């Protein structure tokens, strides 16, 4: 199992809507609103790195009002 943490910046006021949408994405295991340089932190677990990349590029980054993401891949 591969794990990544995705930090998300979004449009002001869109945090709740985006967090709700993130919770419905299957490989997403945890969604947290945070303060600081990012608005939301998401834990993603997939069977391989390619699936993590696909989830981020085609599901998370495509959500309306997501402005940018930064991903930390965990070392196994």
C-alpha positions in Angstrom: 0.0 0.0 0.0 1.3 3.5 -1.0 0.4 6.6 1.0 0.5 10.3 0.1 -0.6 13.5 1.7 -2.0 16.1 -0.5 -2.1 19.7 0.7 -4.7 21.8 -1.1 -5.2 25.5 -1.6 -8.7 26.5 -2.6 -10.8 29.6 -3.2 -11.8 31.4 -0.1 -15.1 30.0 1.3 -15.0 26.8 -0.7 -13.3 24.7 1.9 -16.4 22.9 3.2 -17.7 22.0 -0.3 -14.3 20.7 -1.4 -13.9 18.7 1.8 -17.3 17.0 1.3 -16.4 16.2 -2.3 -13.0 14.8 -1.2 -14.7 12.4 1.2 -16.5 10.7 -1.6 -13.3 9.8 -3.5 -12.5 6.2 -2.8 -8.7 6.2 -2.2 -9.1 9.2 0.2 -8.8 8.0 3.7 -8.7 11.3 5.7 -9.7 14.9 5.1 -8.7 17.7 7.4 -9.2 21.5 7.3 -6.0 23.2 8.4 -4.7 26.7 9.1 -1.5 28.1 7.6 -0.1 27.8 4.1 -2.7 25.3 3.0 -6.5 25.0 3.4 -7.0 21.2 3.4 -4.8 18.2 4.0 -5.9 14.8 2.4 -4.5 11.4 3.1 -4.6 9.1 0.1 -3.9 5.3 0.1 -3.6 3.3 -3.1 -2.1 0.0 -4.1 0.6 1.7 -6.2 2.1 5.1 -7.1 0.4 5.3 -10.5 -3.0 5.1 -8.8 -2.1 7.9 -6.4 -1.0 10.1 -9.3 -4.2 9.3 -11.2 -6.3 10.1 -8.2 -4.6 13.4 -7.6 -4.6 14.5 -11.3 -8.0 13.3 -12.4 -10.1 13.5 -9.2 -8.7 15.9 -6.7 -7.2 18.6 -8.9 -10.3 18.6 -11.1 -12.6 19.6 -8.3 -14.2 23.0 -8.8 -12.4 25.8 -6.8 -9.2 23.8 -6.1 -6.4 26.3 -7.0 -3.3 24.2 -6.3 -2.0 21.0 -4.7 1.3 19.9 -3.1 1.9 16.2 -2.6 4.1 14.4 -0.1 4.7 10.8 -1.0 5.5 8.5 2.0 8.5 6.2 1.9 7.7 2.6 2.6 
